[in-house]
Amino acid sequence: MRTDSPLVLDVRELLESPGVQKPIAFSEPVAVGTDLAKLDGDLLLDLTLEAIEGGILVRGELSGAYTGSCRRCLKPLDGVFDVRASELYRSEGAEVWEEGYAVKDSKVDLEPMILDTVGLALPLNPLCREDCAGICPRCGADLNDGPCDCGPEPDQRWSALEELKGKLNG
């Protein structure tokens, strides 16, 4: 765990005082995204850390803006997201479990939780608009601007017949 990151918080005081809450709010650049959409600018965190039996409960809002490309026409697009998070960081010495987050050396690292939560909030297959027609697979023309000049694509299943027809007529 990196200790020099602002996303790594010391929770020693909370662990010593169950029931105490600590609100935190700040913005931080975080590298998170999918192939077609990624975080643009800082992530805004408005969270509350609460000492509970067995660990630290982290809950609140994560918000920001994203940029990306339309999955059909590849035009640039942008949007905003606002997602609620609620995750338990288990205390040192608590029962080990396969998934989840842990308090290590009286610190919580928010980055894995942020990557998981924001990664799910970003669009996996963003569209510039619901009825996006995409691009022509042969000439690359943007079909949102109108039909291209390629005409219909020939059906390759008939290619043998077309060859035979050419031989008979030729």
Secondary structure per residue as TSV (DSSP state, phi and psi in degrees):
chain	resnum	aa	ss	phi	psi
A	1	M	-	360.0	128.8
A	2	R	-	-75.1	130.5
A	3	T	S	-98.9	-8.4
A	4	D	S	-89.3	-1.4
A	5	S	S	-85.7	141.4
A	6	P	T	-66.1	-12.3
A	7	L	T	-85.9	-4.0
A	8	V	E	-101.0	114.2
A	9	L	E	-112.0	138.0
A	10	D	E	-80.3	122.3
A	11	V	-	-117.9	20.3
A	12	R	H	-54.6	-46.7
A	13	E	H	-62.8	-38.2
A	14	L	H	-67.1	-41.5
A	15	L	H	-63.2	-27.8
A	16	E	T	-84.9	-8.8
A	17	S	S	-135.3	77.2
A	18	P	T	-55.0	141.5
A	19	G	T	93.5	-13.4
A	20	V	-	-80.7	141.2
A	21	Q	E	-114.4	147.7
A	22	K	E	-133.5	109.6
A	23	P	E	-79.4	142.1
A	24	I	E	-135.3	141.3
A	25	A	E	-146.5	124.8
A	26	F	E	-164.4	171.0
A	27	S	E	-119.0	148.3
A	28	E	E	-152.7	137.6
A	29	P	E	-72.9	130.3
A	30	V	-	-134.2	132.3
A	31	A	-	-87.3	104.9
A	32	V	-	-148.3	145.2
A	33	G	B	169.1	177.6
A	34	T	-	-112.5	-174.2
A	35	D	S	-63.5	-32.1
A	36	L	S	-110.3	-6.2
A	37	A	E	-147.7	137.3
A	38	K	E	-142.3	157.3
A	39	L	E	-60.7	135.2
A	40	D	E	-117.5	109.5
A	41	G	E	90.2	-160.6
A	42	D	E	-82.2	150.3
A	43	L	E	-90.3	131.4
A	44	L	E	-94.7	125.3
A	45	L	E	-114.4	127.9
A	46	D	E	-131.1	90.0
A	47	L	E	-121.9	160.3
A	48	T	E	-125.5	128.0
A	49	L	E	-100.9	128.7
A	50	E	E	-129.7	129.4
A	51	A	E	-77.6	121.5
A	52	I	E	-128.6	171.5
A	53	E	T	-59.3	118.5
A	54	G	T	93.4	1.2
A	55	G	E	160.9	-154.3
A	56	I	E	-122.8	126.0
A	57	L	E	-93.9	123.3
A	58	V	E	-111.3	121.8
A	59	R	E	-145.1	155.0
A	60	G	E	150.2	-156.4
A	61	E	E	-111.6	140.7
A	62	L	E	-123.4	126.8
A	63	S	E	-142.5	158.7
A	64	G	E	175.8	-169.5
A	65	A	E	-119.1	155.1
A	66	Y	E	-133.4	156.9
A	67	T	E	-124.6	159.9
A	68	G	E	-175.0	-160.9
A	69	S	E	-132.2	142.1
A	70	C	-	-63.7	136.4
A	71	R	T	-71.6	-18.1
A	72	R	T	-99.6	-44.7
A	73	C	T	-111.1	-7.9
A	74	L	-	67.1	14.5
A	75	K	-	-69.4	146.4
A	76	P	E	-65.1	146.9
A	77	L	E	-145.7	164.4
A	78	D	E	-145.8	164.6
A	79	G	E	-168.2	179.8
A	80	V	E	-126.0	159.0
A	81	F	E	-140.7	153.6
A	82	D	E	-146.3	112.6
A	83	V	E	-128.1	143.4
A	84	R	E	-90.0	141.6
A	85	A	E	-125.5	146.3
A	86	S	E	-154.3	105.5
A	87	E	E	-135.5	147.3
A	88	L	E	-102.5	127.8
A	89	Y	E	-100.4	115.0
A	90	R	E	-76.6	144.2
A	91	S	-	-69.1	156.6
A	92	E	T	-58.8	138.1
A	93	G	T	84.4	-7.8
A	94	A	S	-73.2	165.9
A	95	E	-	-54.9	131.5
A	96	V	-	-76.4	140.1
A	97	W	-	-137.6	157.3
A	98	E	S	-67.6	-46.3
A	99	E	S	-112.5	155.2
A	100	G	S	123.6	-169.3
A	101	Y	E	-125.5	152.5
A	102	A	E	-129.1	151.3
A	103	V	-	-84.3	122.3
A	104	K	B	-122.4	125.9
A	105	D	T	54.4	40.8
A	106	S	T	61.0	30.3
A	107	K	E	-133.4	149.6
A	108	V	E	-116.1	136.5
A	109	D	E	-102.9	110.4
A	110	L	H	-75.9	-18.4
A	111	E	H	-57.9	-48.0
A	112	P	H	-59.7	-40.7
A	113	M	H	-63.7	-41.4
A	114	I	H	-64.4	-45.6
A	115	L	H	-60.5	-42.3
A	116	D	H	-65.7	-47.6
A	117	T	H	-71.2	-49.0
A	118	V	H	-70.6	-36.7
A	119	G	H	-57.2	-36.3
A	120	L	H	-78.3	-22.5
A	121	A	H	-81.2	-26.0
A	122	L	S	-74.6	145.9
A	123	P	-	-67.5	131.9
A	124	L	S	-74.6	-39.5
A	125	N	S	-129.4	75.5
A	126	P	-	-68.3	146.7
A	127	L	-	-122.9	142.6
A	128	C	S	-69.5	-30.9
A	129	R	S	-160.5	157.0
A	130	E	T	-60.1	-36.3
A	131	D	T	-97.5	27.0
A	132	C	-	-57.8	127.3
A	133	A	-	-85.7	-15.5
A	134	G	-	83.8	-158.0
A	135	I	B	-120.7	154.6
A	136	C	-	-68.6	128.8
A	137	P	T	-69.3	-16.1
A	138	R	T	-95.8	-47.4
A	139	C	T	-107.8	-13.4
A	140	G	-	82.7	8.8
A	141	A	-	-68.5	144.8
A	142	D	B	-76.4	110.9
A	143	L	G	-73.6	-8.3
A	144	N	G	-72.3	-23.3
A	145	D	G	-86.9	-6.4
A	146	G	-	132.9	172.3
A	147	P	-	-68.9	153.2
A	148	C	-	-89.5	178.6
A	149	D	S	-93.0	7.8
A	150	C	S	-70.4	-28.4
A	151	G	-	74.8	179.5
A	152	P	S	-68.7	145.3
A	153	E	-	-76.4	132.4
A	154	P	-	-65.9	145.8
A	155	D	-	-81.2	114.1
A	156	Q	G	-64.9	-17.0
A	157	R	G	-68.2	-21.5
A	158	W	G	-97.3	5.0
A	159	S	H	-61.4	-37.8
A	160	A	H	-64.7	-38.9
A	161	L	H	-67.7	-38.3
A	162	E	H	-63.4	-39.6
A	163	E	H	-64.0	-44.5
A	164	L	H	-62.9	-42.4
A	165	K	H	-61.8	-40.6
A	166	G	H	-64.2	-38.5
A	167	K	H	-68.3	-39.9
A	168	L	H	-69.0	-37.0
A	169	N	H	-86.5	-15.5
A	170	G	-	-98.2	360.0
